[in-house]
């Protein structure tokens, strides 16, 4: 009985230490991680690597999956890069488990000492976060050594022998119990580490550990499923996609297991004689298969999983999330809160802009755009009041520049929303009411201009986040190119009027007004670059 209590205490310490490491990284680098997810998701392999690094740092693949699902729910991220993040998260989590499975217990006292000194004595917040991370890692290694000692003591009793003999003859029961335990503790990493120590101590066989690893992969998908089901239908696609990824990993694991049991080559024959190696192997094989077929899986999800719900989620009015009143007296933290909230407004404004071309072909999208503009107005008002309340900002400080950048960007985004709602949506309603149609060439020109404006929007957001003078210069150059293309479109439209193209004559007023609004939107977005370029010029001069 004492051994069971000791084991339960060690497992509790393991779970708490994993949580400490995760929250330490979230507080120290959560904002950077979110920005990286927004900006570094153009290539599948790069996105998968980012997901692996994030999962290893956060000690949780589930956290990465929920982060990706949240971005997809707000249309800040596409489904394919979100699924690539989930694939990478599983591989990164398995590699971290393998690293922690080595006997690193000698480092535990040193990490605890460094963590305590850093957390208690440092005045810098980031150093305190690193102290928390070191304390978490030290406790994690201590917990693993306690688990090893507990299982070694239990192995000498009859209870462990009886339990393992039952599990060894009932594969389904083993899968069920391990999956249930993984779901209850909400950490497949912890369960995999426990399994590794049971094998090391000789408490279970390698074959049984393979079944347990497969069970842990089943249970590891359930926390994301239960936590992320409340997202919109688009966000749930990522949650269901993650369940598919885990299911495929389970199928790969079962195939390898039954191939070995039927007389095929064993893992020991190829030097993979540990549950950690098996865990990494099935996730690596599954990752390669999934990454190569991501467009197919994404198309399948969109087609067959809640096909009628993704566009018809009941809209819930949005309010601010990050504007903590407790941070008003701390300018650095308050500005960081404003930056996060501004990026939320940018996500909403991008949804409005992305939906605008659809409104000219299907009027049902107009009300959705109107609701999003109301959300922007609401959050913009809260951000403005919050900025006005921030205390202790020195006029020449870096916080003052960040304050001004945030205020300018969020104000311009609010103007973007107003132009879309008060002008472009009026034009869309007029087009549908009067049954006006664009000419084929004119419609192609507008589609091209909208697509290029989407790129300018993403670049403007990257400039705001990175403060990079090079990106700011690129953004200003993009504005000049875009204005020239609008001028060319005007000339081509005028030529079609002279040729008396019927559709062009009927849609001329709406067409020209759209070109005017696109140029205004471009100017508002590019305005983000000018303060950054001005400061860069002053620093060089």
Buried (B, 14 or more C-beta within 10 A) or exposed (E): EEBEEBBEBBBEBBBEBBBBBBBBBBBBBBBEBBBBBBBEBEEBEBBBBBBBBBBBBBBBBBBBBBBBBBBBBBBBBBBBBBBBBBBBBBBBBBBBBBEBBEEBEEEBEEBBEBBBEBBEEBEEEEBBBBBBBBBBBBBBBBBBBBBBBBBBBBBEEEEBEEEBEEBBEEBEEBBBBBBBBBBEBBBBBBBBBBBBBBBBBEBBEBBBBBBBBBBBBBBBBBBBBEBBEEBBBBBBBBBBBBBBBBBBBBEBBBEBBEEBEEEEEBBEEEEBEBBBBBBBBBBBBBBEBBBEEBEEBBEEBBEEBBEEEBEEBEBEEBEBEBBEEEBBEBBBBBBBBBBBBBBBBBBBBBBBBBBBBBBBEEBEBBEBBBBBBBBBBBBBEEBBEBBEEBEEBEEEEEBBBBBEBBBBBBBBBBBBBBBBBEBBBEBBEEBBEEEBBBBEBBBEBBEEBBEBBBEBBBBBBBBBBBBBBEBBBBBBEBBEEBBEBBEEBBEBBEEBEEEEBEBBEBBBEBBBBBBBBBBBBBBBBBBBBEBBBEBBEEEEE
